[in-house]
Amino acid sequence: MHAHPHEPPVEIRLTEAETIALAYRRAARGDTWAALVQAVQDALTDLSEVERRTAQRDRLISYGYIRGSVSKAAGTAE
């Protein structure tokens, strides 16, 4: 039995990637090109956010390392 036309039968288990792809296709009302473009856009947005957070974390680590080095070099206790 098909829940919707052009969808796999209920008894077939989809992989995680297939489930996500199907959700994008449904959201795009069957327009596979629009679904692909939206999936890529979402992935690029997520990647950009990860890169931003990584850069922020790296700055915090660097500042902490520098502060720790300055404190130790000056002979002050932390």
SVG drawing of the C-alpha trace seen along z (x, -y; Angstrom):
<svg xmlns="http://www.w3.org/2000/svg" viewBox="-2 -40 60 44">
<polyline fill="none" stroke="black" stroke-width="0.4" points="0.0,0.0 1.2,-3.5 0.5,-6.3 1.1,-8.8 1.8,-8.3 5.5,-8.0 6.4,-7.0 7.8,-3.7 5.4,-1.1 5.0,-1.5 6.7,1.9 10.0,0.7 12.4,-0.8 14.2,-3.9 17.7,-4.9 18.1,-8.2 19.3,-9.9 16.3,-8.6 13.9,-9.8 15.4,-13.3 15.3,-13.4 11.7,-12.3 10.9,-15.1 12.5,-17.7 10.6,-16.4 7.3,-16.5 8.1,-20.1 8.8,-21.0 5.5,-19.4 7.2,-16.9 9.5,-19.3 12.8,-17.4 15.0,-20.2 13.6,-22.6 14.0,-19.9 17.7,-19.4 18.4,-23.1 16.8,-23.5 18.7,-20.6 22.0,-22.0 21.1,-25.4 20.3,-24.0 23.6,-22.0 25.6,-25.1 23.9,-27.2 24.6,-24.5 28.3,-24.3 28.6,-28.0 27.3,-28.0 29.7,-25.2 32.6,-27.1 31.5,-30.2 31.3,-28.3 34.6,-26.6 36.3,-29.9 34.7,-31.4 35.9,-28.4 39.4,-28.6 39.6,-32.3 38.5,-31.6 41.1,-28.8 43.8,-31.1 42.9,-33.9 42.9,-31.5 46.3,-30.1 47.8,-33.6 46.4,-34.8 47.7,-31.6 51.2,-32.2 51.3,-35.9 50.2,-35.1 52.8,-32.4 55.5,-34.5 54.8,-37.4 54.9,-35.0 51.3,-35.6 49.1,-32.8 45.9,-32.0"/>
</svg>
